[in-house]
Amino acid sequence: MKETQKRIVYIDFIKVFLTCMVVAHHAGQAYGNTGGVWLVSDNPKLDYLRPFFFLNAAYMMGFYFFISGYFTYFSLNNKPVKKYLKDRFLRLGIPLIFFVFFVFGPLQYFLNQPKTSFLSFLADLYFNQPPLAVGHLWFVASLLAYAIIYLLLVKFVRFNLPFSKKFKPWYPLLYLFFLIPVNVWIRQFYPIDYWVTWFIPIELAHLPQYFSLFLLGALFNKTKWLESINPITAFTYLFLGLMMFIFEGIIYQNFPNLWGESLIESVLCVGLCLGIYTLFKMLFHRMNKFMKLLSDNSYGIYLFHLLIVIALQQLLINMDLNINLKFAIVTIFGIFFSGLLTFGLRKIHLFKRIL
């Protein structure tokens, strides 16, 4: 997730922000109406977590893929193919294998206590209930697949599109005209939270956003567009996205459900990505020791936080504490303990190469 020729301070801050938001998103699962499956459920439910979850889902992982694609461009351009692949499998493949075979697989085997062998159970879980087999490492699996596909595209496909040296205000509109109808078409067959295993687990409803943003990240590095984004343009799209979100009821009244859903989500994604990028670029120019520590350990925080968050939620479930306080405690200490674990493991040379 991080391979740079030079530290870009504001992108480091964005990466830390996104990592903390992922932890907060999972911390809130026990305290809000998630609509999905979660191991811990506490009451009363916090109403404000529903819009919080929707906002996160609209842009958060897509922004992660964009940043990953941005640095993948540099990585492939500055390494031999064999080293590029070795680094990708080391950093992404090993954690994926470890969590599937030694964390999520055994956990589900213990919870379900099937009569079949572990390997048979794991194979069935992986192909028929993929989110349970890989958990939050679906992102790592997708990133590994995207890195390989990107390599194949670069090596075997020649693109000679006349890219401008400056980011044009209408580029996001062009992207939205592509993304919105593709989302609608796919979601007719594969709605949100419907997963399939095509070698790796995929939630097809978000595949167009995730893969396109990964490729756009590489393109933005190639064209140096990040340096030419006009703040007025960025904040205009941010305003449009937030207006879509605030007045979602009007959107759904005037558009079919899938079109309304994709319209709100896509414009919000573009607006938040551009707005957050521009805001962080304007505000954060110097790296301090604390943020550098969080940035250096952000990948490990992502990898390890889920089990720590669930353990903290379970620990607090019978405590007579305000539910808002529980949410805050799980978020803060989820970041702290997963960061502390990562910091300790990175003291070992082998783990530092992975984390």
C-alpha positions as CSV (number, residue, x, y, z in Angstrom):
1,M,0.0,0.0,0.0
2,K,2.9,2.3,0.3
3,E,5.8,2.6,-2.1
4,T,7.1,6.1,-2.7
5,Q,10.2,7.7,-4.2
6,K,9.6,10.6,-1.9
7,R,7.3,11.0,1.1
8,I,4.2,13.0,0.2
9,V,3.1,14.3,3.5
10,Y,-0.5,15.1,2.8
11,I,-1.1,11.7,1.2
12,D,0.4,10.1,4.3
13,F,-2.1,12.1,6.4
14,I,-5.0,10.9,4.1
15,K,-3.8,7.3,4.4
16,V,-3.9,7.6,8.2
17,F,-7.3,9.3,8.1
18,L,-8.7,6.5,5.9
19,T,-7.2,3.8,8.2
20,C,-8.7,5.4,11.3
21,M,-12.1,5.7,9.5
22,V,-12.0,2.0,8.7
23,V,-11.5,1.2,12.3
24,A,-14.3,3.5,13.3
25,H,-16.5,2.0,10.7
26,H,-16.0,-1.5,12.1
27,A,-16.2,-0.2,15.7
28,G,-19.6,1.1,14.9
29,Q,-20.9,-2.2,13.6
30,A,-22.0,-3.3,17.1
31,Y,-23.7,-0.1,17.9
32,G,-25.6,0.8,14.6
33,N,-28.0,-0.7,12.2
34,T,-25.4,-2.1,9.8
35,G,-27.7,-4.2,7.7
36,G,-25.1,-6.9,7.5
37,V,-23.7,-9.6,9.7
38,W,-21.6,-8.8,12.8
39,L,-20.5,-11.0,15.7
40,V,-21.4,-8.5,18.4
41,S,-24.6,-6.5,18.8
42,D,-25.1,-4.0,21.6
43,N,-28.1,-1.7,22.4
44,P,-29.5,0.9,22.1
45,K,-28.5,1.5,18.4
46,L,-27.1,4.9,17.4
47,D,-29.2,6.4,14.7
48,Y,-26.4,8.6,13.4
49,L,-24.3,5.6,12.5
50,R,-26.5,4.8,9.5
51,P,-25.5,7.9,7.5
52,F,-22.0,7.4,8.8
53,F,-21.9,3.9,7.3
54,F,-23.3,5.2,4.0
55,L,-20.8,8.0,3.7
56,N,-17.9,5.6,4.4
57,A,-19.1,3.0,2.0
58,A,-19.5,5.6,-0.7
59,Y,-15.9,6.7,-0.9
60,M,-13.6,5.1,1.7
61,M,-12.4,1.9,0.1
62,G,-12.5,3.5,-3.4
63,F,-10.1,6.2,-2.1
64,Y,-7.9,3.5,-0.7
65,F,-7.7,1.9,-4.1
66,F,-7.0,5.2,-5.7
67,I,-4.0,5.8,-3.4
68,S,-2.8,2.2,-4.0
69,G,-3.0,2.6,-7.7
70,Y,-1.1,5.9,-7.5
71,F,1.9,4.2,-5.8
72,T,1.6,1.1,-7.9
73,Y,2.5,3.2,-11.0
74,F,5.7,4.3,-9.3
75,S,6.5,0.8,-8.1
76,L,6.2,-0.9,-11.5
77,N,8.1,1.9,-13.2
78,N,11.0,1.6,-10.9
79,K,11.3,-2.1,-10.4
80,P,11.9,-5.1,-12.6
81,V,8.8,-7.2,-13.1
82,K,10.0,-10.1,-11.0
83,K,10.8,-7.8,-8.0
84,Y,7.4,-6.0,-8.5
85,L,5.6,-9.3,-8.3
86,K,7.7,-10.6,-5.4
87,D,7.0,-7.5,-3.4
88,R,3.2,-7.7,-4.2
89,F,3.0,-11.3,-3.1
90,L,5.1,-10.7,-0.1
91,R,3.2,-7.7,1.1
92,L,-0.3,-8.8,0.0
93,G,-0.3,-12.5,-0.6
94,I,1.3,-13.6,2.7
95,P,-1.2,-11.7,4.9
96,L,-4.1,-13.0,2.8
97,I,-3.0,-16.6,3.2
98,F,-2.3,-16.2,6.9
99,F,-5.6,-14.7,7.7
100,V,-7.6,-17.2,5.6
101,F,-5.9,-20.3,6.9
102,F,-5.0,-19.3,10.4
103,V,-7.5,-16.7,11.5
104,F,-10.9,-16.5,9.7
105,G,-11.0,-20.2,8.6
106,P,-10.3,-21.6,12.1
107,L,-12.7,-19.0,13.7
108,Q,-15.6,-20.0,11.4
109,Y,-14.7,-23.7,11.8
110,F,-15.0,-23.3,15.6
111,L,-18.2,-21.3,15.5
112,N,-19.9,-23.7,13.1
113,Q,-18.4,-27.0,14.3
114,P,-19.1,-28.8,11.0
115,K,-18.7,-32.6,10.6
116,T,-16.4,-32.2,7.5
117,S,-12.7,-31.7,7.5
118,F,-11.2,-28.3,8.0
119,L,-10.0,-28.0,4.4
120,S,-13.3,-29.1,3.0
121,F,-15.1,-26.6,5.2
122,L,-12.7,-23.8,4.3
123,A,-13.1,-24.5,0.6
124,D,-16.9,-24.4,0.9
125,L,-16.6,-21.2,2.9
126,Y,-14.3,-19.5,0.5
127,F,-16.4,-20.2,-2.6
128,N,-19.9,-20.0,-1.1
129,Q,-19.6,-17.5,1.8
130,P,-16.5,-15.5,0.7
131,P,-16.8,-12.6,3.2
132,L,-16.6,-15.0,6.1
133,A,-13.5,-16.6,4.7
134,V,-11.4,-13.5,4.1
135,G,-13.1,-10.9,6.3
136,H,-11.8,-7.4,5.7
137,L,-8.8,-8.8,3.7
138,W,-11.0,-8.8,0.6
139,F,-9.3,-5.5,0.0
140,V,-5.9,-7.1,0.1
141,A,-7.1,-9.9,-2.3
142,S,-8.5,-7.3,-4.7
143,L,-5.4,-5.2,-4.5
144,L,-3.2,-8.1,-5.4
145,A,-5.5,-9.0,-8.3
146,Y,-5.5,-5.4,-9.5
147,A,-1.7,-5.1,-9.3
148,I,-1.4,-8.2,-11.6
149,I,-4.0,-7.0,-14.0
150,Y,-2.3,-3.5,-14.1
151,L,1.0,-5.2,-14.9
152,L,-0.6,-7.1,-17.8
153,L,-2.2,-4.0,-19.1
154,V,1.0,-2.0,-19.0
155,K,3.0,-4.8,-20.7
156,F,0.6,-5.9,-23.4
157,V,-1.7,-3.0,-24.1
158,R,-0.7,0.3,-25.6
159,F,-2.6,3.4,-24.7
160,N,-2.0,6.5,-26.8
161,L,-4.7,8.8,-25.4
162,P,-3.9,12.5,-25.6
163,F,-3.9,13.3,-21.9
164,S,-3.8,16.9,-20.9
165,K,-1.0,18.0,-18.6
166,K,-3.6,19.7,-16.4
167,F,-6.6,18.3,-14.7
168,K,-9.7,19.6,-16.4
169,P,-12.9,20.5,-14.3
170,W,-15.0,18.3,-16.6
171,Y,-12.9,15.1,-16.1
172,P,-14.9,14.0,-13.0
173,L,-18.2,14.4,-15.0
174,L,-16.8,12.2,-17.8
175,Y,-15.9,9.6,-15.1
176,L,-19.4,9.8,-13.6
177,F,-21.1,9.4,-17.0
178,F,-19.1,6.1,-17.2
179,L,-19.5,4.9,-13.6
180,I,-23.2,5.6,-12.9
181,P,-24.7,3.5,-15.8
182,V,-22.2,0.7,-15.3
183,N,-23.1,0.5,-11.6
184,V,-26.8,0.4,-12.5
185,W,-26.3,-2.4,-15.0
186,I,-24.3,-4.6,-12.7
187,R,-26.5,-4.0,-9.7
188,Q,-29.5,-5.3,-11.6
189,F,-27.9,-8.7,-11.2
190,Y,-25.6,-8.3,-8.2
191,P,-26.9,-6.0,-5.6
192,I,-24.8,-4.4,-2.8
193,D,-23.5,-7.0,-0.3
194,Y,-23.9,-9.8,-2.8
195,W,-20.5,-11.6,-3.0
196,V,-19.1,-14.1,-5.5
197,T,-15.7,-15.8,-5.6
198,W,-14.0,-15.4,-9.0
199,F,-10.7,-16.8,-7.8
200,I,-10.9,-14.0,-5.2
201,P,-13.9,-12.8,-3.3
202,I,-15.6,-9.9,-5.1
203,E,-18.6,-7.7,-4.2
204,L,-19.5,-7.0,-7.8
205,A,-21.7,-4.0,-7.0
206,H,-18.6,-1.9,-6.1
207,L,-16.2,-3.5,-8.6
208,P,-16.6,-0.7,-11.2
209,Q,-15.7,2.0,-8.6
210,Y,-12.9,0.1,-7.0
211,F,-11.1,-1.0,-10.1
212,S,-11.6,2.2,-12.0
213,L,-10.2,4.3,-9.1
214,F,-7.2,2.0,-8.9
215,L,-6.5,2.6,-12.6
216,L,-7.2,6.3,-12.2
217,G,-4.7,6.5,-9.3
218,A,-2.0,5.1,-11.7
219,L,-3.1,7.6,-14.4
220,F,-3.0,10.5,-11.9
221,N,0.6,9.6,-11.1
222,K,1.5,9.3,-14.8
223,T,0.0,12.7,-15.7
224,K,0.8,14.5,-12.4
225,W,-2.8,15.6,-12.3
226,L,-2.9,15.7,-8.5
227,E,-0.7,18.8,-8.6
228,S,-3.1,20.7,-10.9
229,I,-6.5,20.1,-9.3
230,N,-8.1,23.4,-8.7
231,P,-9.5,23.8,-5.2
232,I,-12.7,25.5,-6.5
233,T,-13.3,22.5,-8.8
234,A,-12.7,20.0,-5.9
235,F,-15.0,21.8,-3.5
236,T,-17.7,22.2,-6.1
237,Y,-17.8,18.5,-6.6
238,L,-17.7,18.0,-2.8
239,F,-20.7,20.4,-2.4
240,L,-22.6,18.5,-5.1
241,G,-21.9,15.2,-3.4
242,L,-23.0,16.4,0.0
243,M,-26.2,18.0,-1.5
244,M,-27.0,14.6,-3.1
245,F,-26.6,13.0,0.3
246,I,-28.6,15.5,2.2
247,F,-31.5,15.5,-0.3
248,E,-31.4,11.8,-1.0
249,G,-35.1,11.6,-0.5
250,I,-35.8,13.9,-3.5
251,I,-33.3,11.9,-5.6
252,Y,-35.1,8.6,-4.9
253,Q,-38.5,10.2,-5.6
254,N,-37.4,11.3,-9.1
255,F,-35.1,8.4,-10.2
256,P,-35.6,4.6,-10.2
257,N,-34.1,3.0,-7.1
258,L,-30.9,1.7,-8.7
259,W,-30.3,5.0,-10.6
260,G,-30.8,7.0,-7.5
261,E,-28.5,4.8,-5.4
262,S,-25.7,4.9,-8.0
263,L,-26.1,8.6,-8.6
264,I,-25.9,9.6,-4.9
265,E,-23.1,7.1,-4.2
266,S,-21.0,8.0,-7.3
267,V,-21.2,11.8,-7.0
268,L,-20.6,11.5,-3.3
269,C,-17.5,9.4,-3.9
270,V,-16.0,11.8,-6.4
271,G,-16.8,14.8,-4.3
272,L,-15.4,13.4,-1.1
273,C,-12.2,12.1,-2.7
274,L,-11.5,15.4,-4.4
275,G,-12.6,17.4,-1.4
276,I,-10.6,15.4,1.2
277,Y,-7.5,15.4,-1.1
278,T,-7.6,19.1,-1.6
279,L,-8.4,19.9,2.1
280,F,-5.5,17.8,3.3
281,K,-3.1,19.2,0.7
282,M,-4.0,22.7,1.9
283,L,-3.7,21.9,5.6
284,F,-0.9,19.4,6.1
285,H,2.6,20.2,4.9
286,R,4.9,18.9,7.7
287,M,5.1,15.4,9.1
288,N,5.3,15.1,12.9
289,K,6.6,12.1,14.8
290,F,3.1,10.9,15.9
291,M,1.6,11.0,12.4
292,K,4.8,9.3,10.9
293,L,4.3,6.5,13.5
294,L,0.7,6.1,12.5
295,S,1.5,6.2,8.8
296,D,4.3,3.7,9.1
297,N,2.0,1.3,10.9
298,S,-1.2,2.0,9.0
299,Y,-1.1,-1.2,6.9
300,G,-0.7,-3.3,10.0
301,I,-3.5,-1.4,11.8
302,Y,-5.7,-2.3,8.8
303,L,-4.7,-6.0,9.0
304,F,-5.1,-6.5,12.7
305,H,-7.7,-4.1,13.9
306,L,-10.8,-6.3,13.1
307,L,-10.2,-9.0,15.8
308,I,-9.1,-6.4,18.3
309,V,-12.3,-4.3,17.7
310,I,-14.5,-7.4,18.1
311,A,-12.7,-8.3,21.3
312,L,-13.2,-4.8,22.7
313,Q,-16.9,-4.8,21.7
314,Q,-17.4,-8.1,23.5
315,L,-15.5,-6.9,26.5
316,L,-17.7,-3.8,26.8
317,I,-21.0,-5.4,26.0
318,N,-22.1,-6.1,29.6
319,M,-20.6,-2.8,31.0
320,D,-23.1,-0.1,32.0
321,L,-21.6,2.6,29.8
322,N,-23.2,5.1,27.5
323,I,-23.3,3.6,24.0
324,N,-21.6,6.6,22.5
325,L,-18.8,6.2,24.9
326,K,-18.4,2.5,24.0
327,F,-18.2,3.5,20.3
328,A,-15.5,6.0,21.1
329,I,-13.5,3.6,23.3
330,V,-13.6,0.8,20.8
331,T,-12.5,3.1,18.0
332,I,-9.6,4.8,19.9
333,F,-8.3,1.6,21.6
334,G,-8.8,-0.4,18.4
335,I,-6.4,2.0,16.7
336,F,-4.0,2.0,19.6
337,F,-3.8,-1.8,20.2
338,S,-3.6,-2.7,16.5
339,G,-0.9,0.0,16.1
340,L,1.0,-1.2,19.1
341,L,0.9,-4.8,17.8
342,T,2.1,-3.6,14.4
343,F,4.9,-1.5,15.9
344,G,6.1,-4.5,17.8
345,L,6.0,-6.9,14.9
346,R,7.8,-4.4,12.6
347,K,10.8,-4.6,15.0
348,I,11.3,-8.1,13.5
349,H,13.0,-7.7,10.1
350,L,10.8,-10.3,8.3
351,F,7.6,-8.8,9.5
352,K,8.8,-5.3,8.6
353,R,9.2,-6.3,5.0
354,I,5.5,-7.3,5.0
355,L,4.0,-4.7,7.2
